[in-house]
Amino acid sequence: MMPTPRELLQEADSRMKKASAALERELASIRTGRASPALVEKVKVEYYGVPTPLDQLATITAPEARLLVIQPWDRASLVAIEKALLKSDLGLTPASDGHVLRLAIPSLTEERRKELVKIVRKRAEDGRIALRNIRRDILEELRKLEKEGSISQDDSKRAQTELQNLTDGNLEDMNRLGESKEKEVWEG
């Protein structure tokens, strides 16, 4: 059975929201000089031969503005977590006391801030590209429905206009996320 224009628009909305949420998660993992558990929670740790996200192996807290404390649930995983943090692209060195790891978040240099802003812009652009790809896919479906005679030309045009409005709204959200993160990087 062919999808209706309404179903296609709902699919587009769902996929676009997921793309925005993915961008938000990616931007949260970019270091700004402020300690945030999101910074390290997706670091992959080799845990008994399986790459596992850090947030599934430990409690991550930010007791101070520039300090993260990582307390593994299994003390045997402490060394593996430390190795994963050293291998990550965060540029942070954990300090271990045998029970917990402490990550001091240093202030960012001007040069590092510029690099981070470039990364933020690249990820935001990747998100915008994902939105445009979703729009293209749904447009193709709408045109196919129109060509087959399943929907009228007027219905197709109306759905295409709604799709464009949906895309524009999500693009604005992504731009806001990117600008907000850039501002955070410069201020952090």
Sequence and secondary structure as in RCSB ss.txt:
>XXXX:A:sequence
MMPTPRELLQEADSRMKKASAALERELASIRTGRASPALVEKVKVEYYGVPTPLDQLATITAPEARLLVIQPWDR
ASLVAIEKALLKSDLGLTPASDGHVLRLAIPSLTEERRKELVKIVRKRAEDGRIALRNIRRDILEELRKLEKEGS
ISQDDSKRAQTELQNLTDGNLEDMNRLGESKEKEVWEG
>XXXX:A:secstr
    HHHHHHHHHHHHHHHHHHHHHHHHTS  SS  GGGTTT EEEETTEEEEGGGTEEEEEEETTEEEEEESSG
GGHHHHHHHHHHSTT   EEE SS EEEE     HHHHHHHHHHHHHHHHHHHHHHHHHHHHHHHHHHHHHHHTS
S HHHHHHHHHHHHHHHHHHHHHHHHHHHHHHHHHHH 
